[in-house]
Amino acid sequence: MRVLLLLLCIALSACAAPRWVNSQNPAADLESDKVACDKDAERVGRLSQLGGLADKQGIQTAAEAVSAHKRCMAARGWRDLGG
């Protein structure tokens, strides 16, 4: 579990610093949406980890969690201008 969390932190920090903009709803609360999407990404990571050994799937699990976070933010109307 610690390996997964470490890989997830590395994967998220290695990405270009996101600059989120929500043109659909300029009054949207970025921090609230980020927290909700972080929880969603963590859930996806845990579910992915159940599918196999953490050591073999750590990078794949982290990539799936990052992707889930981006999809969640996009579903809430956010677009990442940083990458």
N, C-alpha and C positions, 0 to 999 in steps of 0.2 A: 504494500500500500504506500509506503514511504517513497519507494522508487517511482511509482506512478505520479504522486504529487510533485516530486522533484522534477520529473520529466515534463509534466504539465506546466510548471512554473517556468522552466527553461524555454519551452516551446512558445509560451505566451510572451515572455520577455524578449525572445529572439526576433520576434516579428517587428516590423517597423511600428513605431509608436502610433497607434491609431488616433486619428483626428475624426471623431464622429460628428456627423451633421444629419439633422432630421428635417428635410425640406417639407415632408408631409405634415409634420406637427412641430413647428419651431418651439413651442412651449413645453415639449416633452421633457421629462426628467431623466437626463443622461445617467446619473449615478444610480437611480432606482432601476432603470432598465439594465444597466451593466451588472448590478447585483443579481437580478433575476436570471440573466443569461449566464452568469458565472455558475449559479446553482444548477442550471440546465446542463451546462458543459460538464460539471462535476458528475452529475447523474449519468450522462452519456459515457464518461470515462469509466465509471464503476461498472456499468452494464457491459461495456466492451471488455473490461478486465475479466469479467466472469467467463468470457468465451475462451480463455486460454491462460497460459502462464504469463505472469506480469513481465518477467525478464525478456521473453521473446517478443511480446507484443507491446512493450512500453512505448516505443516511438510511434507505433501505429495508433495506440490508444490516445496518446497525447495529440496526435494529428486529428483524430476523430473529434476530440474534445474541442480543439481550436475551431474546427469546421462547424461544430454544433453551436459554438458561441457566436460565430459570424452569422450563421443562419438565423439564430434567435434575434440578434440585433437587427438584421435586415427585415425580419418579420414584424418588428416593432417600428419600422420606418427609418432606421438609421443606416447611413452609408459611411464607410470608412474611406476618408480621403487620403489616409497615410499609406495605403497599400492594399 
